[in-house]
Amino acid sequence: MDKKLIYCDNAATTKVSKKVLDAMLPYFTEEYGNASSIYMLGQSAAKALLKARETVAKAIGAKTHEIFFTSGGSEADNWAIKGMALNGSKSGKKHIITSVFEHHAVLHTCEFLEKQGYEITYLPVDEKGLVNPDDVKNAIRDDTCLVTIMFANNEIGTIQPIKEIGEICKEKKVPFHTDAVQAVGNVEIDVKALNIDMLSLSGHKIHAPKGVGALYVRGGISLPNLIHGGAQEKNKRAGTENLASIVGLAQAITDAVQNIKEKQEKVSKRRDRLIDGILKIQETRLNGDREKRLCGNVNISIRGVEGESLLLMLDMYGILASSGSACTSGSLDPSHVLLSIGLPHETAHGSLRLSISEETTDEDIDYILETIPKVVDRLRSMSPLWERICKNEGITGTI
Ligand SMILES: *Cc1c(COP(=O)(O)O)cnc(C)c1O
């Protein structure tokens, strides 16, 4: 039997596109040389590496020598933050500014540094999931060595005021890093116009393979190594280059950036239809700002249902989504992102994230909108929590 499968978890990872796979394949077979080798096969690899670097740089308005390939977004975040922390400590600057709702690659790195004697300011976000640039301005001190604020949030999709934050950091002469893993390919990015000093990106969120990413480091910033060894990446990041994946990343970023306006228009229409449709169910709320939002992100809290049960039921209907509780880690803690925008624990637990892509069709949206109310109704009919909510608040109990 052909089971229906609608993939709505593109913020978790994406499928490698046909174009990306085709671009990569020769680098596993004929073009397997090491870019550091002197013979032709090696030099051909070196050429492909340079071309990929030029392509990635161009896609974000950077210069070729400002791009360093990494094993993904997490490594790029770690490198930028730990590197600037190390630089800062040399001149007694051990204060870092970030926000409470960053990805764990940033948050856990900051927590690690806190244990090493650094002071971290975790800026709050408002109920719409936005950082206030004035808060950044007010938090900067003489001993601040880095500001790191994400470009777009991975759970609620909110796009931060990066240009304003960049201007403030430039004026105050504090380096500014942004985790743009969710933004690249979805939002137009010009690192120079936005005054970004460092930017992390990842391949597998934009239809390239897992395990490849890049860090942009503005020329003039001297970032110490995180990984020592060979002379790869201008002596800055050791390890034989993952050339096939790097070529894949370059192809993916080219494709993503080429049609960005068209994609935004097309995907956000479908996103809005999803949002409006799901919000018709009573006792639901949209998480994150409605306008300043990634074109593919839907995040809705549904009272009286439990996130995990919802995901399992949707899976039976062939809809693959994600929720606001950290089920993957085996913990029952609700997401720090949903708590940061002021949701009570109970509401955060009943949250649903659908992250659609340009491959999601209108028929898919119809099917999702038919299925979700059925599933919610079913779960609520079995939920003592929903029964209590209805009784206490005089809700009739039907969707
Ligand atoms: C996925 C993601 C990361 C981690 O990237 P990897 O390539 O999986 O290491 C970091 N930050 C954000 C915002 C992400 O969505």
The ligand as a Tripos MOL2 file, in Angstrom:
@<TRIPOS>MOLECULE
LIG
   15    15     1     0     0
SMALL
NO_CHARGES

@<TRIPOS>ATOM
      1 C1         19.7450   23.0270   12.9390 C.3       1 LIG1
      2 C2         20.2450   24.2340   13.6440 C.ar      1 LIG1
      3 C3         21.5540   24.3110   14.1640 C.ar      1 LIG1
      4 C4         22.5030   23.1370   14.1190 C.3       1 LIG1
      5 O1         23.0080   22.8880   12.8490 O.3       1 LIG1
      6 P1         23.6860   21.4670   12.5390 P.3       1 LIG1
      7 O2         24.1880   21.6030   11.1490 O.co2     1 LIG1
      8 O3         22.6220   20.4480   12.7020 O.co2     1 LIG1
      9 O4         24.7930   21.3100   13.5420 O.co2     1 LIG1
     10 C5         21.9560   25.4670   14.7640 C.ar      1 LIG1
     11 N1         21.1340   26.5250   14.8650 N.ar      1 LIG1
     12 C6         19.8810   26.5040   14.3760 C.ar      1 LIG1
     13 C7         19.0230   27.7140   14.4920 C.3       1 LIG1
     14 C8         19.3870   25.3550   13.7590 C.ar      1 LIG1
     15 O5         18.1360   25.3350   13.2990 O.3       1 LIG1
@<TRIPOS>BOND
     1     1     2 1
     2     2     3 ar
     3     2    14 ar
     4     3     4 1
     5     3    10 ar
     6     4     5 1
     7     5     6 1
     8     6     7 2
     9     6     8 1
    10     6     9 1
    11    10    11 ar
    12    11    12 ar
    13    12    13 1
    14    12    14 ar
    15    14    15 1
@<TRIPOS>SUBSTRUCTURE
     1 LIG1         1 GROUP 0 **** ****
